[in-house]
Amino acid sequence: MLKRLSILSCLLFFSLISFSQKLFIAENGATDIRRSNTDGTSLEVISGFASVNAIRSMVFDEQRNTVFWIESNTLIKKASLIDISGNTRLGFASNYASVTGANFLSLVINPLTRELLASNNGSIHKLNLDATGTITVLPAAFITGQSFIPGFDIDQINGKVYLIRAITSREIRIANLDGSGIVTTIVPNPGVEFMSDISVDVTGGKFYYSNRTNSSVGQIIARDLTTGNNPATIVDNLASTINGIKLDLINGFLFWADGTSAIGRSSLTGSGKIDVVTGLNAPIDVALDFSSILPPKLYWTEPNVNEVQRINTNGSDFERYHFNFASTPNGIAIDQNTRYAYWTDEAQANIIKGFIDETNFSDLDTLIDYPNAANGIGGIALDPSNHMMYFAYTAGGRIQRADYNFTPTPIPAGSIQDLAVIANPFGVALDLRRGKVYYTSNDLLSTNTGTLSRMNLDGTGQEILITQTAPGPQRYMHDVKVDVKNKMVYWVFTEANGAATIYHADVDDVIGTAAPLITTSSGEIRGLEIDFVTDKLWWVSRGIVGLFSPSIMEAQLSDGTGVNTLHTISFTPPRANFIALDRGCDQPIASALFLNAPLGQSSTADPVITSYHHINDVIQVSITQAPTKGVATLQPDGKIFYTPNTGTVGADAIDYQICNQCGLCDQATISVSIPNVPPVIAPTATVQIENGAIAILPLSALLSDLNDNLDISSLTVVTPPVSGASASFNTNNELVVDYTGITFSGVDNLTIEVCDLANECSTSVISITVDAPVPVTPEIVVYNALSPNDDEYNPYLRIENIEVVSPQNKVSIYNRWGDKVFEMDNYQNSDPAKRFNGESDKGKDLPSGVYFYKIEFNSGSPELTGYLTLKR
């Protein structure tokens, strides 16, 4: 597939490269007219059909692609360029002027007035350049009495003629172009120069002339306009036979025919002197053709003169490109890739296509052929990738589409699809990125209502975007165009012969954002054309008869400033209609993309598949501005991989460019969003502490944040400990849980939270095991003295903790002779009946003395024995 596309792109490039500035050469020694590129390449004989004899002077009419030349004293011939099997040649020559007794010497074309100026002996005549028959009688000369004029040129801006007058040697004179006033000498007869030809540079303020010195050295000399002062030799040491010279003011070149064997070229200052064409036989004159340069060009229809006309987008090189006496061309569109133009007819209701050749449309074919009807077919727009044409069948009240590659032609009615039925449709535009058709229509009754509508490419989803109404005089909504790149739609609402307004609006909210962009009172506006790449808007103004001339106008697309007349239309009454831009190749449109790029992985953007471009385009992608928070890597298939750097978050951007095989490019931005990830609190093992202790948990090692935007100061306890213990963070960001005075034991839980700078938060439950108090088994303490004397001190034998340690017990008391005097089961200190109060078992007081005790435990614990003292 790629190989096939590459071949297509090479063929396209090859076909376009032949459309370059051309140099015509009058080669008297070979009686030929040759042509080459201005660098001397592609030299070819083009006068095969036009028989040529010795030529005195030659000019080229860019508007009609016609060469005029003086072939003898009395004869001026012409021949137009034609296409023969893909080659450009001169057609058969015809006699333009054949005047008995004339002595034609030099020719100049005034493209503004469409006049051929011819010097005849010492006079200059103005002839109708578009004369259809042979001129046999010359009109009155507007300059006379100049003896002999071998060369002259005109300054259209200042209305002057600069001429070489031949006397003993020669001199240069200046006259008014309208013939008024006197002829003034500005370079007197020096007696040492023999001048041949002259060329004017109005912008540079100079005129140049070819000259032969008395020593037979050829030169080209420059002088100041108007005065002839400051002579400067621009080129020296040329052949003495030097003759015709021409200026290329676009590229800053000077060309000359040396009369011997070569065409020379230098800069306007004489630098870079070279012979661009050599091996010729007595070249006598040169002419330049800038109309054949590469696109971009503007084409528009002129039904009043049955023509399609064109001009460079800078306003230069106007051409009356295509003529068909039986047609009234109306809408026009261009398939940039196949190089075919498609135009509608407002009277014959047909659609014709033609290949854009150098000088005219060729390979004509009628695609749609409805019965002739008033208003016929209006605007037309193309979907080149699917070879579909969309058009306003005005006479039939429909928006239709058809496959323009359908065969045979004309396309039968059954293969033409109705998309919308609507009264008086006019303009059609496509938004191929979003799959939409925009179209205008009009209520031709007194309501002066125009409507802008939109639908899907298949005709579904029809919607009215805006309806505009104004009081009389009659108003119309004419052409519509869509800026697919910037999502803007443009349309015109205009009076039939007066004020007009070009509106623009956002395609997503037309009625809410509609606003005037251009407001003019200089005439009805018909066709619109836009180019977002150069920020240009062009329109066809029909002018107002007697007040404003019809014209092709231009302004800045973005803000409507810089309104300028690009070309003044000379035909009346004015009927120019639609206008189309030929870029030479489809403009690719890059898409603004959005990429969500999570940390730790690569994300992919595909500029090729998301951009708008012709299906056969070979698209190259490049990164023009690298991201700052990650790495963007261009893949061989045009995809862009993006990997965010660790520790980044938020917005990033990648600027990229797409270019097609024609070198047309567009740029856009991939907006990257690196999502914010909440902080992470690593899980912890359960902390274990003793009851009443203080737990201190270091947290720094547990906290992390992939985006590196952790806000450590946000640490907080969101759920306090169940136990009621206090929990807080110290200055070291350690969790402090204080169980002092808390009798809780078991698993205690609390919840902590930490956030990042984007206020994304995470929580974690911290578990603390609080151990219960270790039970202390009380010791049995025998207080081995008692004093049962009715006071409160030691009235009984206190055996501390016996009830707790071993309530099942037996206490026995023995006197010093070993007699058991007291015995009690389950001894209790708090029960006088269950303790030893100094009395025997029989209830008698025992005497003071030393006694022996024995304590036995049912639990099996060892018995306790000892002595006690009883004192009364």
Secondary structure, 3 states (H helix, E strand, C coil): CHHHHHHHHHHHHHHHHCCCCEEEEEEHHHCEEEEEECCCCCCEECCCCCCCCCCCCEEEECCCCEEEEEEECCEEEEEEEEEECCEEEECCCEEEEECCCCCEEEEEEECCCCEEEEEECCEEEEEECCCCCCECCCCCCCECCCCCCCEEEEECCCCEEEEEEECCCEEEEEEECCCCCCCEEEECCCCCEEEEEEEEECCCCEEEEEEEECCCCEEEEEEECCCCCCCEEEEEEECCCCCCEEEECCCCEEEEECCCCCEEEEECCCCCCEEEECCCCCEEEEEEECCCCCCCEEEEEEHHHCEEEEEECCCCCCEEEEECCCCCEEEEEEECCCCEEEEEECCCCEEEEEEECCCCEEEEEEEEECCCCCCCCCCEEEEHHHCEEEEEECCCCEEEEEECCCCCCCCCHHHCEEEEECCCEEEEEEECCCCEEEEEEEECCCCCEEEEEEEECCCCCCEEEEEEECCCCCEEEEEEEEECCCCEEEEEEEECCCCEEEEEEECCCHHHHCEEEEEECCCCEEEEEEECCCCEEEEEECCECCCECCEEEEEECCCCCCCEEEEECCCCCCCCCCEEEECCCCCCECCCEEEECCCCCCEEECHHHHCECCCCCCCEEEEEECCCCEEEEECCCCCEEEEECCCCCEEEEEEEEEECCCCCEEEEEEEEEECCCCCEECCCCCEEEECCCEEEEECHHHEECCCCCEEEEEEEEEECCCCCCEEEECCCCEEEEECCCCCCCEEEEEEEEEEECCCCEEEEEEEEEEECCCCCCCCCEECCEECCCCCCCCCCCCEECHHHHCCCEEEEEECCCCCEEEEEECCCCCCHHHCCCCECCCCCECCCEEEEEEEEECCCCCCEEEEEEECC
